[in-house]
Amino acid sequence: MRTTELVIVVVVLAVGVLASTSFSANVTYDHRALLIDGKRRVLVSGSIHYPRSTPEMWPDLIQKSKDGGLDVIETYVFWNFHEPSRGQYDFEGRKDLVRFVKAVAEAGLYVHLRIGPYVCAEWNYGGFPLWLHFIPGIQFRTDNEPFKAEMKRFTAKIVDMMKQEKLYASQGGPIILSQIENEYGNVAGPYGSPGKSYVKWSAGMALSLDTGVPWVMCQQGDAPDPIINTCNGFYCDQFTPNSNNKPKMWTENWTGWFLSFGGSLPYRPPEDVAFAVARFYQRGGTFQNYYMYHGGTNFGRTTGGPFIATSYDYDAPIDEYGLIRQPKWGHLKDLHKVIKQAEEALGATDPTITSLGSNLEAAVYKTETRCVAFLANVGTKSDATVTFNGNSYNLPAWSVSILPDCKNVVYNTAKINSAAMIPSFVRQSLIDDVDASKSLGSVWSWINEPVGISKDNAFTKPGLLEQINTTADKSDYLWYSLSIDVKGDEPFLDGSQTDLHVESLGHGLHAFINGKLAGSGKGRNGNSKVSLEIPVTLVSGKNTIDLLSLTVGLQNYGSFFDKVGAGITGPVKLKSAKGGATLDLSSQRWTYQIGLKGEELDLPIGDSSQWNSQSTLPKNKPLTWYKTSFDAPGGSSPVALDLTGMGKGEAWVNGQSIGRYWPTYIAPNSGCNDNCNYRGAFDADKCHKNCGKPSQELYHVPRSWLRPSGNTLVLFEEIGGDPMQLSFATREIESLCSHISESHPPPVDMWSSESKSRRQLTPVLSLECPSPNQVISSIKFASFGTPHGSCGSFNHGKCSSARALSVVQKTCIGSKSCNIGVSINTFGDPCKGVTKSLAVEASCT
Ligand code: GAL
């Protein structure tokens, strides 16, 4: 290399490094797109909420997002997470917003900061701190002075913090966009005209903070200029902003859906996500955000609800544990490559849209030098053949083909080139020494949580109190306790059945009679109310009725959601089968206790002196705290705690809450479809798995919370469970699978506008082991011809090449990755005139 060449290389490298950490200064927009330093940008964004992973995970999640083709990371800012008490801020650890934004910048990506500060997000109380509710005269999310003052104070606080760190693009930082409010337009009706003025005020307030970058409001058709109104939904191709001067932007493309306790597991097929994205860019969109790109975990008591599960996996392209979800991640990565290659043409002009027949549509972006076409078949049933620019194209049902030169199909949303990775959880022995006496479970100790009132701060009040106003959400738990005298001659005693009847707003309750659990009730996502009617046995004289009412995440969505109450608001009655006598206890003087004794004693930390390990470990005993110690599972794969065997409660590892657990809440038996048809409009109920199974058995334990040995696990169990059944598991990849037909487009990487005719290229089946130190160790299945079935259960069809297995074995075994041409040149032709495909299942070690 000559010196001048060397200098050029050094300069190029230096610019590259700078480009990844320093950002341009000017973000504006016009009708087509966001402009960064005057250049129209077509941007791909993805949501990663910083509290739903750990700072140790952030760089890897962000890198995987970048590798997946994202330009922007979007996050909400979670007010109640940062200001647990009014005026007391916390930005440490998982709350270190600045560190998160800087981590994104370090990877060279932009940030969209959705400050809200109402965020919804399946987050406790939609992100509002509970103390806000107690400010005199406050009305949330409307033209109300106390609310507006608080909202402005927090929004300004965040903006100032970002400014101080020079994080706005206008200051050379990564933040190119901010959001104020969240989907207010969806719920505004009942707020009437004060709601309308609140929108105007929010807009003005945001603008007054002078961030130097544009603001958006999502789902807000009346967002005042210059605020951009954006779309949220499973599809946004039909959306138009409220002014011709604003670009078409999509702030939430739901990549799956959230899980609730008691619900089955939602998923969204990659073909449909890709279809929705391609349709959006086809119809003039230039900014699209995946909600979620990494969903993560609702640690602690952060879930909203009620009944949002601890896992917030969301079927996102990066799974809860931080591993790429294949083929979703890869299929979208391919799409992003094609979109980015077309960026200039897409930004330059509006598309020209023409019909190619019923449900068939072409959109063309043409400039002097480029022509990009999108061909869509929005029909749900039949594939179609269309003629476009004199050429014939096959368009599978519910798919978009992208032609970056208006000629060659480089990508089709229904044809996945990425291999699937089938994950599995491998159970781990936690103690190297296999001596049974040392295994997890033999070193358990426990403490009983007292039934009923045990704390000094208990108080007595006539009547039944609403829970959230009483606890201020300091704990999930509120005891309602009553002592009654039953005389010998009362009907509730004389041998006929007596029922206790309790009506609660939710979310769950356990009823104890004379210290014994008599029955439990729970609501579900969508209806949190509990109505309990259980037989009880009373004694002559004094009886205690102790009702433990509990919340499972506070409401986060809807008009006036902040006023939705919880707890036992009654009536509470005793009913005798004999003669229908009832005794209404609702207006008696009840004694209340907020929270548990164990919470007061800081038992989650594990170091109390009261832990009991002398006598036999109690099993299936309500209200029990358990503690054990364990060694971290070996290796570096993500760790899950399998809480099968436990009932309901919360778990802590080394003092950090890994969230509420509830493996006994079983999903309904119906409504699932393991192989959901991606064709046709998706909605949150369309594709579900795990019917009839526990909604969530596995709970993420971040690696960074573990030491190699001597870790403490504490559980608080409400209903009764058997901790001996617990196990740890690590998340591994069991198989790689791919199924590519002769009609698949060749890999996107093989495309270059110079290549004369792409039609001469052949499709390729590619496999790659997920970890750097792995190689493909075996081929479990390979067939070229007409194989069918899905990963894990592929079968040979009528037609199959005799060479398939040996060709694939020879090419792949021992390598980290391999590529095989899907063509008769490789495999011979086992059945002339039939479109053939290659299906492979492999494993890595
Ligand atoms: C939207 C909301 C998000 C999230 C999503 C569902 O309405 O803006 O915050 O709640 O629904 O996951």
Boltz pocket constraint, residues with backbone or C-beta under 6 A from the ligand:
constraints:
  - pocket:
      binder: B
      contacts: [[A, 119], [A, 120], [A, 121], [A, 122], [A, 182], [A, 183], [A, 232], [A, 252], [A, 258]]
      max_distance: 6.0
